[in-house]
Amino acid sequence: MRILTLRVWLWHWCPPVMWVAAILVLSGDFGSSAKTLGLIRWVVAFYPALFPDDLNLVHAFLRKVGHVSAYAILYLLCFRAVGLHLPGRPWSTCLAAAALSTLVALADEGCQSLVPSRHGSWADVLQDFSGITLAAGVVPGLWQPAGMDFPNLAPAPAPEKLGPEP
C-alpha cells in the first residue's frame, strides 16, 4: 500500500477543488447571463462592426463553449487526482473522474435553480457532460501517467511481410 504525504495529496487535489469552487461561484449571480453579457459587450466594443444580433449570438456561443470547456478541464483535473488513489486502474479512474465531474454539474445546476437571476437547466447538464465525455475520450490518447496503461487502445503493429524480399 502506498503512503501518501499531505504535500502529494494537496498537489493532486487542490486544483480540482479550486476549479469546483470557481464553477460554484459562477453558478451564482456573478455568472448570470446579464453579467456575462456586460463583459462580452466590453470586450467586443473594440470591434464596432458587430451588430446587436451578432453580439447575442457571440454571447450565447461563448456561454456554451464555457460550459463544455469548464467541465472538460474539471474532468482532467479529477482524472489526475483520482489516479493518485487508483494507480494502474485507468478505467476505474476514468469512471470515477466522470462521476465526480457529473456530480459537480448537477450541483452547479441545483445551485443555479436557487438563485433568482439564474435557472437550472438539464440542457446545461448535458453540455457539461459533453465536455466530460470529450475530455474522457482524449485522455487515453494524450496522457498516460506512470503505471496507467490503457489496454487495447494502441494501434496494432504492422504485419510483417512474408516471403523473400525483392
C-alpha positions, 0 to 999 in steps of 0.5 A: 500500500502506498503512503501518501504525504499531505504535500502529494495529496494537496498537489493532486487535489487542490486544483480540482477543488479550486476549479469546483469552487470557481464553477460554484461561484459562477453558478451564482449571480456573478455568472448570470447571463446579464453579467456575462453579457456586460463583459462580452459587450466590453470586450467586443466594443473594440470591434464596432462592426458587430451588430446587436444580433451578432453580439447575442449570438457571440454571447450565447456561443461563448456561454456554451463553449464555457460550459463544455470547456469548464467541465472538460478541464474539471474532468482532467483535473479529477482524472489526475487526482483520482489516479493518485488513489487508483494507480494502474486502474485507468478505467476505474479512474476514468469512471470515477473522474466522470462521476465526480465531474457529473456530480459537480454539474448537477450541483452547479445546476441545483445551485443555479435553480436557487438563485433568482437571476439564474435557472437550472437547466438539464440542457446545461447538464448535458453540455457539461457532460459533453465536455466530460465525455470529450475530455474522457475520450482524449485522455487515453490518447494524450496522457498516460501517467506512470503505471496507467496503461490503457489496454487495447487502445494502441494501434496494432503493429504492422504485419510483417511481410512474408516471403523473400524480399525483392 
